[in-house]
């Protein structure tokens, strides 16, 4: 378990370096696209004709593939917080390449994100062992996670249909909120697909089950929506601001979704409770034995 977690941790760090760089490259591509047509923030898609934007896209894909593999080897509550490294990469590159100055409060925010990530990683509980996609499907259709999914979709639709047209270009939380909420569902789907691929390579083909393809369609849909609104956020606001806020919200929603779906918090608390109960019982037994010896 420790060796697999270490593999996931290394892959997550590599992913963060690529993803952090992709923010800057894509931002440069979006700036070039503004010159020849409507910006992405108002629905323009001229950036699709910019080679530099595609370089950034390829960089992000490489980073996301590394992240995808990391989710196979380690739990989401361990992999996702390591995205804090992408904040450092994007902030440094934005300072030198985009001339976006990171103020003291921004530096403090980045530092707090990193400290929080370290604390989460050091105390990340073990995730339950899964042996099939059908087992993941049962977790996905439990009432608690279905309630979270319905709430996430409702809030996303509200942000897309009502808030985005009115406040999207002035309030950074609108576009990033959409990306983060959708992103939590993306991670859960990617986690399921990753486990399906791993089990298939081990000899138990999971692509015969319709559940695998449902997770795949959900992941593709969510990724496309994320990219669209992330481009809008990058086109409107400084990368040095977008990156840490997106990371913080995305991490929070992903950990919440992971805790609900995989019941990590409950499982961890029960382990601690049984550990404390066992220790207390052993301590009581030792005291009774000592009393008997004294008598």
N, C-alpha and C positions, 0 to 999 in steps of 0.2 A: 504493500500500500504506500509506503514512504517513497519507494523508487518511482512508482507511477505518478505520485503527486509531484515529485521533483521534475520529472519529464514534462508534466503539464505546466509547472512553474516556469521552466526555461522557455518553453514554446510561447507562453503568455508574454514573457519579457521581449522575445523577438518580435512577436505580434505588435506589441506596444510601440516599438521603434519604427516599424513600417507604417502603422496607422498614424502615428504622430507626424511622420514626414508627409504622408498623403494629404493631411489637412492643408499643409502649406502649398504643396504642388497644385492641388485642386483650386485653392484660393487664387493662385496666380493665373490659372486657366480661366477662372470666372472673371477676373479683372480684365483679361484680354477679350473675353466674350462681350463684356459691357461696351466696348468700343464700337463693335459692329452690329449691335442689335439690342433688344430689350433684355434687361438683367434677369437672372434666375429668380430673384425675389418677387418679380411681378408675373412669373409664369413663362419667362423666356427660356428657350432651350438651345440658344446659340452656342453654349459651352460644349455641346456634343460634337461641334465641328473643330474644336480646339485640341490639337495633339497634346498640349501640355496637360490639359484636364484628363485626358486618357492615360497619360503617364501616371498621374496621381491616382487614377482609378485602378490601374494595374498594381500600383504600390499598395493600395488599400486591400485589393483582392489577395495579394500575397500575405499581408498581415492577417486578414480574416481567415485565410486557410490555416495559418499557424494557430490562430485562436480556436478555429474549429477542431483541430487535432488536439489542442490543449484540453478542450472540454471532454474529449474521449478519456483522457488519462486522469483528470482531476475534477473535483466538484466545482460547480459554477460559483459558489461562495468563495472559492480560493482563486479561480482564474480571473473573474471579473474585476476585483479590486486592483489587480496588477496593471490595469489600464491607466493607473496614475502615472506610470512612466511615460505614456504618450503625452501627458500634459507638459512634462519637462521638455520633451523633444519638440513639441509644437511651439511652446513658449519661447525657447531659445532660437529656433529657426525663424519664427515670426519676428523676433527682435532684429535679427540680422538681415533677413531676406525681404520681409514685408514692411520693415520700419515701424512695426506696431509696438509701442512702448508698454511694458508691463509695469503698472503702478504698484506701490507698496501693498495696497489692499489685495491686489491680484496675486502678488507674490505670497502673501500670507494665506490666501485661499488655496493656492497650489500646495503650499507646505502642509496645511491642515488636511488636504485630500490625501497626500502621501502618508502622513502620520496615521490617519484613519485606515488607510489600506494596509499598512504594516500591522496594525492592531488586529484587523480582520483576518489577515493571512495567518498570523501567529496563533489565533484562537479559532481557526476554521474547523468545524466539526467534520467527521467523516460522513460521506454520503452513503446511502444504502446501496447494496450490491444489486444490480439488475441483470436478469438473464434473458430477456426477450423484449421486443417492441410492444407486445401485448401487455406486458407488465407495466410499461411506461404509459400505455394508453389508459389502463385502469386508474393510474395516478392522475392523468390529465382530465378524466371525466368524473372525478370525485367532486362532490358539491362545492367544497371550499375553493378548488381551483377554477371550476366553471363560474363561480360567482366573481372571482378575480378577473377572469377573461371577459365576462360580460361587462364588468365595471370599466375595465381598460378600454374596451371597444366603445362604450358609451362616452367616456371622457374624451377619447381620441376624436370621435365624430363631432363632439361639441367644439373642440379646439379647431378642427379642420373647417367645419361649416360656419361657425359663428365667430370665433376669436381670430382665426388667421386672416380673413379679409379685412377685419377692422383694426386689429392690434399687431398683426404679424411683423410689420416693418418697424414698429417702435418698441415692442416688448420682446426681448430675447427669449423669454420663457415659453412663448407660444410654439415656435418651431421646434425648439429643443425639447419641450414637453412632449410633443407628438413623437419625435424620434425616440425618446427615452421609454415612453410607455409601450410603443410598438416594439422597441428593442428587447424589452423583457420577454415578450412572447416569441421573438426571434430566437433568443438564447435557449428557451425551453425546447423549441422545435429543433434547433441545431444540435442540442444535447441528445435528443432522441435519435436524430439521423446519424450522429456520430457513433452512438452505441450500436445502432443497426448495422453500420458498416463494419465496426469492430467485430461484432458477433458473426457477421457473414464471412469475414476473412478467417474466423476461427472454425468455420464449417457449418454453422447454423444459419442458413440463408433466411434473412428477415424481409427480403423484398417480395416474398410471396404474400405478405400480409398487407391489406389495404391501409392499415394504420400508418405504415411507413410512408406511403405516398401522400396521405393526408398531412403528416408532419412536413413533408417536402414542399407541398403546395403552400402551406401556411408560412414556411420559412421564406420561400421565394417572394410571396406577396408582401410580407413584412419588410424584407430587405429592400425591395423596390421603393416602397413608401418611405422608409428611413432615408435612403439616398436622396430622394426628391426633396424632403424637408430639411435635410442636413445641408444640401446645396443652397437652399433659400437662406438658412441661418448664416452660412459662411459668406454669402453674397451681401448680407445686410450688416453684419457685425464683425468686429475684430476677432481674428482667430484665437488670440490670447485670452479672449473672454469666452468664446464659444466652447473651446476645448475643455476647460475645467468645469464649467456648468453642465455641459453635456455628460462629462464623465461622472460627476457627482449624482445627477439625476438617474442616469442609466444604471449606475452601480446600485443605487438605492432600490429602484424598481426591480432589477434583476435578482437581488438578494431576497426581496419580498416574495417575488414569484417563485423562486427556488425553494424558499422556506415553506411556502404553502403547498407546492406540488410534491416535493420530496419529504415534507414533514420533518425538516432538519432540526428545527428548534425543539419540537416536541420530543423527537428521538434523542437529541443531545441532553435535554433536561431529564428525561427518564433515565438515561445512562448515569447522569450525575446523582439523581435521586437514589437509584439502586446502589451506586457506589457508596454514597453517604450512609444509606440504611445498612449495608453490609458491614461497613467500618464500625458503625455504632453498635451493631449486634455482636461483632467480634470483640469490641471493647467491653461490652456488658458481660459476655461469656468469660473474658479474662478476669474481670472483677469478681464474678461469682466464684470462679475457681480459687482465686486468692483468698476469698472469705472462707471457703470450705477448708483450705489448708490451715488458716489461722485457727479455725474452730477445732 
